[in-house]
């Protein structure tokens, strides 16, 4: 009798672990897919955003505001970094 009880207990424990493990893996996969989708959407729109910031910074720099040059440089660097991240994500 003891062997049957142990067998049933281990079988039920394995069954429970398989179900919970499957649910956790599925939730993890869906969350990662969602983060990937949002990240790619932001990266895809980064061209227009970085270009706009660079153009505004260039206008400010031409108008005499020296910190406008930093906006141009940073927006280009951020765009390049985002495109590198895009290659890694895809």
Secondary structure, DSSP 8 states (H G I E B T S, - for coil): -HHHHHHHHHHHHHHHHHHHHHHHHHHHHHHHHHHHHHHHHHHHTHHHHHHHHHHHHHHHHHTT-TTHHHHHHHHHHHHHHHHHHHHHH-
